[in-house]
């Protein structure tokens, strides 16, 4: 009986109860790298397809926004007669300021007309200089055209086209010279600015004398 009691006590001891009732612990899984670098587990299939990225050393794979567009697409500019440096500098003159100064000093319609005539003469002289240069170039091209007659038809065609364009420019410049004599054509805007400035200078000068007196 004592033997049976000792057997029962040994069988139902707390150590045996823990051995039978405690759940088995799973063996920890070793991680091969940091947890934050591992991709999240997907619960199902996905339709996203990951494309391979270009290497970092390949600069041509990623376009650079700082590259000017004109390097890849050249811009062709066509210059006309008004784009010549002489005419550009002339039209950029401060004709309003010139007229304002003259109006405050001279204060007469006669001086206004003299100032406008001076501007017109300067403009016509610049056009005459341009005509002379273009006529010289035209003469040179016509001589080249005569020299290569029967040698190259394509080059002759190009020379004829260039001569035709030069002649058109010469005719346009001559038309502007004639129109400027009557205050018309390209000279209208400079003359208007000068007259507005002249009138303003005249009024300011007279108002100053009235207030000062």
C-alpha positions as CSV (number, residue, x, y, z in Angstrom):
1,X,0.0,0.0,0.0
2,X,2.8,2.4,0.8
3,X,4.4,1.4,-2.4
4,X,1.2,2.3,-4.3
5,X,0.8,5.6,-2.6
6,X,4.4,6.6,-3.4
7,X,3.8,5.7,-7.1
8,X,0.6,7.8,-7.2
9,X,2.4,10.7,-5.6
10,X,5.2,10.5,-8.1
11,X,2.9,10.3,-11.1
12,X,0.6,13.2,-10.1
13,X,3.4,15.4,-8.9
14,X,3.5,19.1,-10.2
15,X,6.5,18.3,-12.4
16,X,4.5,15.7,-14.3
17,X,1.4,18.0,-14.5
18,X,3.5,20.8,-16.1
19,X,5.1,18.3,-18.5
20,X,1.7,17.2,-19.7
21,X,-0.3,20.4,-19.7
22,X,2.3,23.1,-20.9
23,X,2.2,23.6,-24.7
24,X,5.4,23.0,-26.6
25,X,7.4,26.1,-27.5
26,X,8.3,26.5,-31.2
27,X,11.9,26.9,-32.1
28,X,12.8,30.5,-33.0
29,X,13.6,31.2,-36.6
30,X,16.9,32.9,-37.3
31,X,16.7,36.1,-39.3
32,X,19.1,36.5,-42.1
33,X,18.9,40.4,-42.2
34,X,17.1,43.4,-40.7
35,X,13.4,43.1,-40.4
36,X,12.7,46.4,-42.1
37,X,14.4,45.3,-45.4
38,X,12.1,42.3,-45.9
39,X,9.0,42.9,-48.1
40,X,5.6,42.7,-46.4
41,X,3.9,39.3,-46.8
42,X,1.2,39.3,-49.5
43,X,-2.1,37.8,-48.6
44,X,-3.0,37.0,-52.2
45,X,-2.0,37.3,-55.8
46,X,-1.2,40.8,-57.2
47,X,-1.3,42.3,-60.7
48,X,1.6,44.7,-60.2
49,X,4.6,43.9,-62.2
50,X,7.9,45.3,-61.0
51,X,10.2,46.5,-63.7
52,X,14.0,46.5,-63.3
53,X,15.5,49.9,-62.6
54,X,18.4,51.2,-64.7
55,X,21.8,51.2,-63.2
56,X,22.9,54.2,-61.3
57,X,25.9,54.7,-63.5
58,X,23.8,54.9,-66.6
59,X,23.1,58.7,-66.9
60,X,21.4,58.3,-70.3
61,X,18.6,56.2,-68.9
62,X,17.1,59.1,-66.8
63,X,16.7,62.4,-68.7
64,X,18.1,65.5,-67.1
65,X,15.6,68.3,-66.8
66,X,18.4,70.9,-66.6
67,X,19.5,70.3,-70.2
68,X,18.3,73.1,-72.4
69,X,15.9,72.1,-75.1
70,X,17.9,74.0,-77.8
71,X,20.7,71.5,-77.4
72,X,18.5,68.7,-78.6
73,X,16.2,70.7,-80.9
74,X,18.0,73.5,-82.6
75,X,16.1,76.7,-83.1
76,X,16.3,78.3,-86.5
77,X,15.9,82.1,-86.5
78,X,15.2,84.1,-89.7
79,X,16.5,87.7,-89.6
80,X,14.7,90.4,-91.5
81,X,15.6,93.9,-92.4
82,X,14.4,95.3,-89.0
83,X,16.8,92.9,-87.2
84,X,19.9,94.7,-88.5
85,X,21.9,96.3,-85.7
86,X,21.6,99.8,-87.1
87,X,17.8,99.7,-87.2
88,X,17.5,98.0,-83.8
89,X,19.6,100.6,-82.1
90,X,17.7,103.4,-83.8
91,X,14.3,102.1,-82.7
92,X,15.6,101.7,-79.1
93,X,16.4,105.3,-78.8
94,X,14.6,107.3,-76.2
95,X,12.6,109.6,-78.5
96,X,10.1,110.4,-75.8
97,X,12.9,111.8,-73.6
98,X,14.4,113.7,-76.5
99,X,11.1,115.4,-77.3
100,X,10.4,116.1,-73.6
101,X,13.7,117.9,-73.3
102,X,13.2,119.9,-76.5
103,X,9.6,120.8,-75.6
104,X,10.6,122.2,-72.2
105,X,13.4,124.3,-73.7
106,X,12.1,125.6,-77.0
107,X,8.2,125.5,-76.7
108,X,7.2,126.1,-80.3
109,X,5.6,124.3,-83.2
110,X,8.5,125.2,-85.4
111,X,11.0,123.5,-83.1
112,X,8.8,120.5,-82.9
113,X,8.8,120.1,-86.7
114,X,12.5,120.6,-86.8
115,X,13.1,117.9,-84.3
116,X,10.9,115.4,-86.2
117,X,12.7,116.3,-89.4
118,X,16.0,115.6,-87.7
119,X,14.8,112.1,-86.6
120,X,13.5,111.4,-90.1
121,X,16.9,112.4,-91.7
122,X,18.8,110.1,-89.3
123,X,16.5,107.2,-90.2
124,X,16.8,107.8,-93.9
125,X,20.6,107.9,-93.7
126,X,20.7,104.5,-91.9
127,X,18.5,103.1,-94.7
128,X,20.8,104.5,-97.3
129,X,23.8,102.8,-95.7
130,X,22.0,99.5,-95.6
131,X,21.0,99.8,-99.3
132,X,24.7,100.4,-100.1
133,X,25.9,97.3,-98.3
134,X,23.2,95.1,-99.8
135,X,23.8,96.5,-103.3
136,X,27.5,95.7,-102.9
137,X,26.7,92.1,-101.8
138,X,24.2,91.8,-104.7
139,X,26.8,92.8,-107.2
140,X,29.2,90.2,-105.8
141,X,26.7,87.4,-106.0
142,X,25.7,88.3,-109.5
143,X,29.4,88.1,-110.6
144,X,29.7,84.7,-108.9
145,X,26.5,83.6,-110.8
146,X,28.0,84.5,-114.1
147,X,31.3,82.7,-113.3
148,X,29.7,79.4,-112.5
149,X,27.2,79.2,-115.3
150,X,27.1,75.7,-116.7
151,X,29.2,74.3,-113.8
152,X,26.6,73.7,-111.1
153,X,22.9,74.1,-111.7
154,X,22.0,73.7,-108.0
155,X,24.5,76.4,-106.9
156,X,23.2,78.7,-109.6
157,X,19.7,78.3,-108.3
158,X,20.8,79.2,-104.8
159,X,22.6,82.2,-106.0
160,X,19.6,83.4,-108.0
161,X,17.4,83.0,-104.9
162,X,19.9,85.0,-102.8
163,X,20.1,87.7,-105.4
164,X,16.3,87.9,-105.6
165,X,16.0,88.3,-101.8
166,X,18.6,91.0,-101.7
167,X,16.8,92.9,-104.5
168,X,13.6,92.7,-102.5
169,X,15.3,94.1,-99.4
170,X,16.7,96.9,-101.4
171,X,13.3,97.8,-102.8
172,X,11.7,97.7,-99.4
173,X,14.4,100.0,-97.9
174,X,13.9,102.4,-100.8
175,X,10.1,102.4,-100.2
176,X,10.7,103.3,-96.5
177,X,13.0,106.1,-97.5
178,X,10.3,107.6,-99.7
179,X,7.5,107.0,-97.1
180,X,9.6,108.6,-94.3
181,X,9.6,111.9,-96.2
182,X,5.9,112.1,-95.6
183,X,6.1,110.8,-92.0
184,X,4.8,107.4,-93.0
185,X,6.1,103.8,-92.8
186,X,8.4,102.6,-90.1
187,X,9.2,106.1,-88.9
188,X,5.7,106.8,-87.6
189,X,6.3,105.3,-84.1
190,X,9.5,107.2,-83.3
191,X,7.9,110.5,-84.5
192,X,4.9,109.9,-82.4
193,X,7.0,109.2,-79.3
194,X,9.0,112.4,-79.9
195,X,5.9,114.5,-80.3
196,X,4.2,113.1,-77.1
197,X,7.4,113.8,-75.2
198,X,7.7,117.4,-76.7
199,X,4.1,118.2,-75.7
200,X,4.6,116.9,-72.1
201,X,7.8,118.8,-71.7
202,X,6.2,122.0,-72.9
203,X,3.3,121.6,-70.5
204,X,5.5,120.8,-67.5
205,X,7.7,123.9,-68.2
206,X,4.7,126.2,-68.5
207,X,3.1,124.8,-65.3
208,X,6.3,125.2,-63.4
209,X,6.6,128.9,-64.4
210,X,3.0,129.5,-63.4
211,X,3.4,127.9,-60.0
212,X,6.7,129.5,-59.5
213,X,5.3,133.0,-60.3
